[in-house]
Amino acid sequence: MKRILPQTDIYGILDLPLSNGRSNVDVARQMLDAGVKIIQYRDKERKMGVMYEECKVIREMTRQAGACFIINDFSEIARLVDADGVHIGQEDLPVAEMRKLIGPDMILGLSTHSPAQADAAVKSGVVDYIGVGPLYPTKTKKDVCAAVGLEYLDYVVKNHKIPFVGIGGVKTHNIPDVAAHGAKMFCLVSAIVGADDIAAAVRDIRKAIHG
């Protein structure tokens, strides 16, 4: 059965180096307890076996919480743990090839940074949602491109119906601006995983989103 990305406000991404010494499993648990309904596992540094073991645990946690579990890049781990989907970037495998690897039912997300990339994602017919950004300068990822600004967000809102998440430098203080430009789903990394109190951080973010 085809899996669907939830219509929700916060798209959570795990990031071990920013997690104040806490494990991905611990941070994921706190995010789920705070009501986050999408969690992406993103790790570029550690061994495959370590990531697999963590993902097995987080997959079960997300299933019990009724949340969606997305794995960044690693389609083999996603398939082994029965994740809900995979998210890839512009320099990863072509989306058509990734769709072959994960099959027709998994969610496939793609990071996009320009109108041309958004157009191509929609035209492909195999991408289920896109990341739109980075909207602001960010240092969360080592290989991140320059900020694309809210103009690109405006383009996506005006021209496409595909679900999307606003990402890149999004913080509690600028979420109202991102929402004013039409975003409904927001990704904040350091503001959540780096918070001393993750539940309080999520509450503050939701206040900023919903007023």
C-alpha positions as CSV (number, residue, x, y, z in Angstrom):
1,M,0.0,0.0,0.0
2,K,1.3,3.4,-1.0
3,R,2.5,5.4,2.1
4,I,1.6,9.0,2.4
5,L,3.6,11.8,4.0
6,P,1.6,13.1,6.9
7,Q,0.1,16.6,6.7
8,T,1.8,18.1,9.8
9,D,3.6,21.2,10.9
10,I,7.1,20.0,12.0
11,Y,9.4,17.8,9.9
12,G,12.1,16.6,12.3
13,I,15.6,15.6,11.3
14,L,18.0,13.8,13.6
15,D,21.6,15.2,13.8
16,L,23.9,13.5,16.2
17,P,26.7,16.2,16.3
18,L,24.1,18.8,17.3
19,S,22.4,16.7,20.0
20,N,24.3,17.8,23.1
21,G,25.7,14.3,23.7
22,R,22.4,12.5,23.4
23,S,21.9,9.5,21.2
24,N,19.7,9.6,18.1
25,V,17.4,7.2,19.8
26,D,17.0,9.4,22.9
27,V,16.4,12.5,20.7
28,A,13.9,10.6,18.5
29,R,12.0,9.5,21.6
30,Q,11.8,13.0,23.0
31,M,10.6,14.3,19.6
32,L,7.9,11.7,19.4
33,D,6.8,12.4,22.9
34,A,6.5,16.0,21.9
35,G,4.1,15.1,19.1
36,V,6.5,15.3,16.1
37,K,5.0,13.2,13.4
38,I,7.8,13.0,10.8
39,I,11.4,12.0,11.8
40,Q,14.2,11.8,9.3
41,Y,17.3,9.8,10.2
42,R,20.3,11.6,8.7
43,D,23.9,10.4,9.4
44,K,26.7,10.9,7.0
45,E,29.6,9.8,9.2
46,R,29.1,6.5,11.0
47,K,29.3,2.8,10.0
48,M,26.4,1.2,8.2
49,G,25.9,-1.4,10.9
50,V,25.6,1.2,13.6
51,M,23.0,3.2,11.6
52,Y,21.1,0.0,10.8
53,E,20.8,-0.9,14.5
54,E,19.6,2.6,15.5
55,C,17.1,2.7,12.6
56,K,15.6,-0.6,13.7
57,V,14.9,0.9,17.1
58,I,13.6,4.2,15.8
59,R,11.4,2.5,13.2
60,E,9.6,0.6,16.0
61,M,9.3,3.8,18.1
62,T,7.8,5.7,15.2
63,R,5.4,2.9,14.4
64,Q,4.2,2.8,18.0
65,A,3.8,6.6,18.0
66,G,1.9,6.7,14.6
67,A,4.7,8.7,13.1
68,C,6.4,8.6,9.7
69,F,10.0,7.5,9.5
70,I,12.2,8.7,6.6
71,I,15.8,7.7,6.1
72,N,18.3,10.0,4.3
73,D,20.1,8.4,1.4
74,F,20.4,4.8,2.5
75,S,17.7,2.9,0.6
76,E,19.1,-0.4,1.7
77,I,18.7,0.5,5.4
78,A,15.2,1.9,4.6
79,R,14.1,-1.4,3.1
80,L,15.6,-3.6,5.8
81,V,13.9,-1.7,8.6
82,D,10.7,-1.1,6.6
83,A,11.0,2.7,6.9
84,D,8.2,4.8,5.4
85,G,10.4,6.5,2.9
86,V,13.8,7.8,1.7
87,H,15.0,11.4,1.2
88,I,17.8,12.2,-1.3
89,G,19.6,15.2,-2.6
90,Q,20.4,16.5,-6.0
91,E,23.8,14.8,-6.2
92,D,22.5,11.4,-5.1
93,L,21.0,8.7,-7.5
94,P,18.5,10.0,-10.0
95,V,15.0,9.9,-8.6
96,A,13.8,7.4,-11.2
97,E,16.6,5.0,-10.2
98,M,15.9,5.5,-6.5
99,R,12.3,4.7,-7.1
100,K,13.3,1.4,-8.7
101,L,15.3,0.6,-5.6
102,I,12.6,1.4,-3.0
103,G,9.6,0.2,-5.0
104,P,6.3,1.9,-5.6
105,D,5.0,2.2,-2.1
106,M,7.7,4.0,-0.2
107,I,7.7,7.8,0.1
108,L,10.4,9.5,-1.9
109,G,11.5,13.0,-1.0
110,L,14.0,15.2,-2.8
111,S,15.9,18.3,-1.8
112,T,15.5,21.2,-4.3
113,H,17.2,24.5,-4.5
114,S,15.8,26.2,-7.6
115,P,12.6,26.5,-9.7
116,A,14.2,24.2,-12.3
117,Q,14.8,21.5,-9.8
118,A,11.3,21.8,-8.4
119,D,9.9,21.6,-12.0
120,A,12.0,18.5,-12.7
121,A,10.9,16.8,-9.4
122,V,7.3,17.3,-10.3
123,K,7.8,16.3,-13.9
124,S,9.5,13.0,-12.9
125,G,6.3,11.7,-11.5
126,V,8.1,9.6,-8.9
127,V,8.8,12.2,-6.2
128,D,6.2,12.5,-3.4
129,Y,7.5,15.7,-1.7
130,I,10.3,18.2,-2.0
131,G,12.5,20.1,0.4
132,V,12.5,23.8,-0.5
133,G,15.6,25.6,0.6
134,P,17.9,26.5,2.2
135,L,15.7,29.5,2.8
136,Y,18.3,31.1,5.1
137,P,22.0,30.6,5.6
138,T,22.7,27.4,7.5
139,K,25.7,25.5,8.8
140,T,23.8,22.3,9.8
141,K,25.1,20.4,6.7
142,K,28.7,20.5,5.6
143,D,27.9,20.6,1.9
144,V,25.0,22.9,1.9
145,C,24.5,25.4,-0.9
146,A,23.9,29.1,-0.5
147,A,20.6,30.3,0.8
148,V,18.0,30.5,-2.0
149,G,15.7,32.9,-0.1
150,L,11.9,33.2,0.2
151,E,11.6,34.0,-3.5
152,Y,12.1,30.3,-4.3
153,L,9.4,29.4,-1.8
154,D,7.1,31.8,-3.5
155,Y,7.7,30.1,-6.8
156,V,6.9,26.6,-5.4
157,V,3.7,27.9,-3.7
158,K,2.5,29.6,-6.9
159,N,3.4,26.9,-9.4
160,H,3.2,23.5,-7.8
161,K,0.8,21.4,-5.7
162,I,3.4,18.8,-4.5
163,P,3.8,18.7,-0.7
164,F,6.9,20.5,0.4
165,V,8.8,21.3,3.6
166,G,10.6,24.6,4.1
167,I,14.1,24.0,5.3
168,G,17.5,25.6,5.9
169,G,18.2,28.2,8.6
170,V,14.5,28.1,9.7
171,K,14.3,29.2,13.3
172,T,11.5,30.0,15.8
173,H,12.0,33.7,15.1
174,N,11.7,33.6,11.3
175,I,9.0,30.9,11.0
176,P,6.2,33.5,10.9
177,D,7.8,34.9,7.7
178,V,8.1,31.5,6.2
179,A,4.5,30.7,7.0
180,A,3.4,34.1,5.5
181,H,5.0,33.0,2.2
182,G,2.8,29.9,2.1
183,A,4.8,27.1,3.9
184,K,2.8,24.8,6.1
185,M,5.5,22.3,7.0
186,F,8.8,23.4,8.5
187,C,12.1,21.7,9.2
188,L,14.2,22.9,12.1
189,V,17.2,20.9,13.0
190,S,19.4,22.5,15.6
191,A,16.5,24.4,17.2
192,I,15.0,21.0,18.2
193,V,17.8,18.4,18.5
194,G,20.1,20.9,20.2
195,A,17.5,22.1,22.7
196,D,18.0,21.4,26.4
197,D,14.2,20.7,26.6
198,I,13.0,19.3,23.3
199,A,9.4,19.3,24.3
200,A,9.5,22.9,25.3
201,A,11.3,23.8,22.0
202,V,8.6,22.0,20.0
203,R,5.9,23.9,21.9
204,D,7.6,27.2,21.2
205,I,7.9,26.4,17.5
206,R,4.3,25.5,17.2
207,K,3.3,28.8,18.9
208,A,5.4,30.6,16.4
209,I,3.8,28.7,13.5
210,H,0.2,28.9,14.6
211,G,0.2,32.2,16.5
